[in-house]
Amino acid sequence: MRACWVEAIVAVLGIGGIVGVFVAMLAMAHGSPVTLVSPGSTDNALIRRAGSSSEMDSAISLDHVQVIEDARGVAPKNGLPLISPEVVVIAAHPFIGHQL
């Protein structure tokens, strides 16, 4: 009799695990396109150099960052302009222990 309960519990937990993984996969399948298509907040702006086609080939000097900080319409936070000047660097690093 005890063996029947153990088998039943294992079966219920197995089916529950499969359903949980299936729900998680469906959530990711639905959420990924929504995340990539959604423009985000209309209060955010991405500023790139003129003529650049993406963030990767754009460069803004520190002098230009100062101009953007002082521009009218930049939201303040704690008395400072709410901007985030970021650097994107692509660097090739070899895998440790792997030879090509």
VONURO-195909 format. One record per residue: residue number from 1; residue in one letter; y, x negated, z negated of N, C-alpha, C in turn. Coordinates in Angstrom, 2 decimals. Last residue first. Example, Ala and Ser with C-alpha at 12.3 -4.5 7.8 and 13.67 -1.06 7.14 Angstrom:
<bators>
{2, 'S', {-2.25, -12.85, -7.08}, {-1.06, -13.67, -7.14}, {0.03, -12.90, -7.87}};
{1, 'A', {-5.69, -13.19, -7.80}, {-4.50, -12.30, -7.80}, {-3.30, -13.20, -7.80}};
</bators>
This chain:
<bators>
{100, 'L', {27.24, -42.44, 29.55}, {27.25, -41.72, 30.83}, {26.70, -42.55, 31.93}};
{99, 'Q', {25.91, -42.23, 26.35}, {26.30, -43.08, 27.45}, {26.24, -42.28, 28.74}};
{98, 'H', {26.77, -41.36, 23.07}, {26.27, -40.93, 24.38}, {26.77, -41.90, 25.45}};
{97, 'G', {27.94, -42.22, 20.77}, {26.49, -42.26, 20.84}, {25.92, -41.80, 22.15}};
{96, 'I', {30.67, -40.14, 21.06}, {30.09, -41.23, 20.28}, {28.58, -41.14, 20.37}};
{95, 'F', {32.13, -39.42, 24.14}, {31.26, -38.95, 23.07}, {30.68, -40.16, 22.36}};
{94, 'P', {35.50, -40.43, 24.86}, {34.05, -40.52, 25.09}, {33.30, -39.99, 23.87}};
{93, 'H', {38.21, -38.40, 25.61}, {37.57, -39.17, 24.56}, {36.07, -39.24, 24.86}};
{92, 'A', {41.17, -37.94, 27.29}, {39.72, -38.04, 27.45}, {39.17, -38.94, 26.36}};
{91, 'A', {43.73, -35.67, 26.55}, {43.20, -37.01, 26.40}, {41.69, -36.99, 26.55}};
{90, 'I', {46.65, -34.00, 26.92}, {45.27, -34.01, 27.38}, {44.79, -35.45, 27.31}};
{89, 'V', {48.90, -32.41, 24.81}, {48.42, -33.70, 25.31}, {46.96, -33.53, 25.73}};
{88, 'V', {51.78, -30.70, 24.21}, {50.41, -30.53, 24.69}, {49.99, -31.85, 25.32}};
{87, 'V', {53.92, -30.05, 21.54}, {53.52, -31.02, 22.55}, {52.06, -30.75, 22.91}};
{86, 'E', {56.43, -27.61, 20.75}, {55.07, -28.15, 20.66}, {54.79, -29.10, 21.81}};
{85, 'P', {58.80, -26.07, 18.82}, {58.61, -27.02, 19.91}, {57.26, -27.72, 19.74}};
{84, 'S', {59.35, -23.13, 17.84}, {58.21, -24.01, 17.61}, {58.06, -24.95, 18.81}};
{83, 'I', {61.87, -21.36, 15.99}, {61.31, -21.91, 17.22}, {60.17, -22.84, 16.86}};
{82, 'L', {64.02, -19.80, 14.43}, {62.58, -19.59, 14.48}, {62.05, -20.05, 15.84}};
{81, 'P', {66.54, -21.64, 12.77}, {66.07, -20.97, 13.99}, {64.56, -20.92, 14.05}};
{80, 'L', {66.95, -20.92, 9.24}, {66.70, -21.86, 10.33}, {66.25, -21.10, 11.57}};
{79, 'G', {67.15, -19.03, 7.22}, {68.36, -19.74, 7.62}, {68.19, -20.73, 8.75}};
{78, 'N', {64.62, -17.90, 7.13}, {65.07, -18.72, 6.01}, {66.27, -19.58, 6.39}};
{77, 'K', {64.84, -17.65, 10.50}, {63.92, -17.42, 9.39}, {64.28, -18.41, 8.30}};
{76, 'P', {66.49, -16.06, 13.32}, {66.43, -17.01, 12.20}, {65.33, -16.64, 11.21}};
{75, 'A', {65.96, -15.86, 16.83}, {65.82, -15.26, 15.51}, {65.80, -16.33, 14.43}};
{74, 'V', {68.32, -16.36, 19.25}, {67.14, -16.96, 18.63}, {67.08, -16.45, 17.19}};
{73, 'G', {70.71, -15.35, 20.09}, {69.54, -14.53, 20.30}, {68.27, -15.13, 19.74}};
{72, 'R', {72.31, -18.25, 21.31}, {72.45, -16.91, 20.73}, {71.19, -16.11, 21.04}};
{71, 'A', {71.08, -21.55, 20.60}, {71.35, -20.44, 21.52}, {71.46, -19.12, 20.77}};
{70, 'D', {70.31, -23.65, 19.06}, {71.68, -23.16, 18.88}, {72.00, -21.95, 19.73}};
{69, 'E', {67.74, -24.16, 19.99}, {67.94, -23.77, 18.59}, {69.30, -23.14, 18.37}};
{68, 'I', {68.36, -24.98, 22.60}, {67.62, -23.73, 22.40}, {67.79, -23.25, 20.96}};
{67, 'V', {69.63, -27.41, 22.03}, {70.37, -26.36, 22.73}, {69.69, -25.01, 22.53}};
{66, 'Q', {67.47, -28.79, 20.88}, {68.65, -28.50, 20.08}, {69.50, -27.40, 20.70}};
{65, 'V', {65.84, -29.00, 23.12}, {65.36, -28.23, 21.96}, {66.54, -27.86, 21.08}};
{64, 'H', {67.37, -30.71, 24.65}, {67.22, -29.33, 25.09}, {66.70, -28.44, 23.96}};
{63, 'D', {67.03, -33.04, 23.16}, {68.37, -32.50, 23.34}, {68.31, -31.03, 23.77}};
{62, 'L', {64.32, -33.49, 23.47}, {64.80, -33.09, 22.15}, {66.22, -32.54, 22.21}};
{61, 'S', {63.26, -32.05, 26.64}, {63.71, -33.14, 25.78}, {64.17, -32.59, 24.44}};
{60, 'I', {60.35, -30.66, 27.87}, {61.71, -30.35, 27.42}, {62.10, -31.45, 26.44}};
{59, 'A', {58.15, -30.25, 30.52}, {58.63, -31.16, 29.48}, {60.07, -30.80, 29.16}};
{58, 'S', {55.17, -29.05, 32.05}, {56.54, -28.85, 31.63}, {56.90, -29.87, 30.55}};
{57, 'D', {52.54, -28.89, 32.72}, {53.39, -29.76, 33.53}, {54.87, -29.55, 33.23}};
{56, 'M', {51.44, -27.16, 30.82}, {50.89, -28.50, 30.96}, {51.79, -29.44, 31.77}};
{55, 'E', {52.50, -24.66, 31.02}, {52.95, -25.49, 29.90}, {52.53, -26.94, 30.08}};
{54, 'S', {53.17, -24.31, 34.59}, {52.45, -24.01, 33.35}, {53.02, -24.89, 32.24}};
{53, 'S', {54.85, -24.97, 36.62}, {54.00, -23.80, 36.83}, {53.20, -23.43, 35.59}};
{52, 'S', {58.29, -25.91, 36.70}, {56.93, -26.11, 36.19}, {56.14, -24.82, 36.36}};
{51, 'G', {60.85, -25.31, 37.49}, {59.94, -25.84, 38.49}, {58.53, -26.06, 37.99}};
{50, 'A', {62.39, -26.02, 34.40}, {62.52, -25.40, 35.72}, {61.58, -26.09, 36.70}};
{49, 'R', {60.28, -26.05, 31.53}, {61.22, -26.74, 32.41}, {61.26, -26.03, 33.76}};
{48, 'R', {59.94, -23.06, 29.54}, {59.41, -24.22, 30.27}, {60.52, -24.82, 31.11}};
{47, 'I', {59.41, -21.07, 26.77}, {60.44, -21.73, 27.58}, {59.83, -22.97, 28.19}};
{46, 'L', {58.39, -17.98, 25.90}, {57.87, -19.30, 26.22}, {58.87, -19.94, 27.17}};
{45, 'A', {59.12, -15.74, 23.25}, {59.47, -16.29, 24.56}, {58.84, -17.67, 24.71}};
{44, 'N', {58.73, -12.68, 21.44}, {58.36, -14.07, 21.70}, {58.77, -14.48, 23.10}};
{43, 'D', {59.19, -10.00, 21.27}, {60.17, -10.87, 20.62}, {59.90, -12.35, 20.89}};
{42, 'T', {57.09, -8.64, 22.24}, {58.23, -8.80, 23.16}, {59.32, -9.66, 22.55}};
{41, 'S', {53.91, -10.02, 21.49}, {55.16, -9.42, 21.04}, {56.26, -9.65, 22.06}};
{40, 'G', {51.47, -9.78, 24.08}, {51.90, -10.16, 22.74}, {53.19, -9.46, 22.38}};
{39, 'P', {50.43, -8.95, 26.47}, {51.53, -9.91, 26.51}, {51.96, -10.39, 25.13}};
{38, 'S', {46.96, -8.80, 27.06}, {48.08, -8.34, 26.24}, {49.19, -9.38, 26.25}};
{37, 'V', {44.95, -10.21, 28.29}, {45.85, -9.41, 29.12}, {47.09, -9.01, 28.36}};
{36, 'L', {43.50, -11.46, 26.28}, {44.02, -12.28, 27.37}, {45.04, -11.53, 28.22}};
{35, 'T', {42.78, -9.32, 24.60}, {43.55, -10.43, 24.07}, {44.21, -11.23, 25.19}};
{34, 'V', {41.25, -7.78, 26.32}, {42.46, -7.20, 25.73}, {43.36, -8.31, 25.21}};
{33, 'P', {39.08, -9.48, 26.88}, {40.03, -9.13, 27.94}, {41.33, -8.55, 27.39}};
{32, 'S', {38.00, -9.64, 24.11}, {38.45, -10.80, 24.88}, {39.41, -10.43, 26.00}};
{31, 'G', {37.13, -7.12, 23.16}, {38.32, -7.75, 22.62}, {38.85, -8.90, 23.45}};
{30, 'H', {34.75, -6.45, 24.46}, {35.91, -5.57, 24.60}, {37.20, -6.28, 24.18}};
{29, 'A', {33.11, -8.55, 23.75}, {33.27, -8.23, 25.16}, {34.47, -7.33, 25.39}};
{28, 'M', {33.23, -8.36, 20.95}, {33.80, -9.54, 21.62}, {34.04, -9.26, 23.10}};
{27, 'A', {31.92, -5.89, 20.65}, {33.29, -6.06, 20.15}, {33.96, -7.25, 20.82}};
{26, 'L', {29.41, -6.49, 21.70}, {30.25, -5.48, 22.36}, {31.70, -5.60, 21.92}};
{25, 'M', {28.58, -8.37, 19.78}, {28.74, -8.77, 21.19}, {29.61, -7.77, 21.95}};
{24, 'A', {28.50, -6.76, 17.47}, {29.40, -7.90, 17.53}, {29.63, -8.35, 18.97}};
{23, 'V', {26.47, -4.96, 18.21}, {27.83, -4.45, 17.96}, {28.83, -5.59, 18.03}};
{22, 'F', {24.32, -6.78, 18.39}, {24.73, -6.01, 19.56}, {26.15, -5.48, 19.40}};
{21, 'V', {24.13, -7.66, 15.74}, {24.45, -8.62, 16.80}, {24.94, -7.89, 18.04}};
{20, 'G', {23.42, -5.18, 14.52}, {24.63, -5.91, 14.13}, {25.07, -6.91, 15.19}};
{19, 'V', {20.97, -4.60, 15.78}, {22.11, -3.70, 15.98}, {23.42, -4.39, 15.62}};
{18, 'I', {19.48, -6.76, 14.74}, {19.68, -6.63, 16.19}, {20.87, -5.72, 16.49}};
{17, 'G', {19.56, -6.14, 12.00}, {20.13, -7.39, 12.51}, {20.41, -7.34, 13.99}};
{16, 'G', {18.18, -3.69, 11.98}, {19.57, -3.76, 11.54}, {20.26, -5.02, 12.02}};
{15, 'I', {15.66, -4.57, 12.80}, {16.42, -3.65, 13.67}, {17.89, -3.66, 13.28}};
{14, 'G', {15.07, -6.19, 10.55}, {15.10, -6.74, 11.91}, {15.90, -5.88, 12.86}};
{13, 'L', {15.14, -4.34, 8.45}, {16.09, -5.47, 8.47}, {16.19, -6.10, 9.86}};
{12, 'V', {12.99, -2.69, 9.28}, {14.34, -2.13, 9.12}, {15.38, -3.25, 9.16}};
{11, 'A', {10.85, -4.55, 9.22}, {11.21, -3.87, 10.46}, {12.63, -3.31, 10.39}};
{10, 'V', {10.83, -5.27, 6.52}, {11.05, -6.30, 7.55}, {11.48, -5.65, 8.86}};
{9, 'I', {10.20, -2.78, 5.40}, {11.47, -3.43, 5.08}, {11.80, -4.50, 6.12}};
{8, 'A', {7.63, -2.36, 6.48}, {8.72, -1.42, 6.76}, {10.08, -2.05, 6.50}};
{7, 'E', {6.20, -4.51, 5.40}, {6.36, -4.39, 6.86}, {7.49, -3.45, 7.22}};
{6, 'V', {6.40, -3.79, 2.68}, {6.94, -5.07, 3.16}, {7.16, -5.01, 4.66}};
{5, 'W', {5.05, -1.37, 2.65}, {6.46, -1.43, 2.29}, {7.10, -2.72, 2.80}};
{4, 'C', {2.46, -2.17, 3.41}, {3.19, -1.21, 4.25}, {4.68, -1.25, 3.94}};
{3, 'A', {1.66, -3.80, 1.31}, {1.86, -4.40, 2.62}, {2.64, -3.46, 3.54}};
{2, 'R', {1.21, -1.98, -0.76}, {2.35, -2.87, -0.85}, {2.67, -3.48, 0.52}};
{1, 'M', {-1.19, -0.82, 0.00}, {0.00, 0.00, 0.00}, {1.26, -0.86, 0.00}};
</bators>
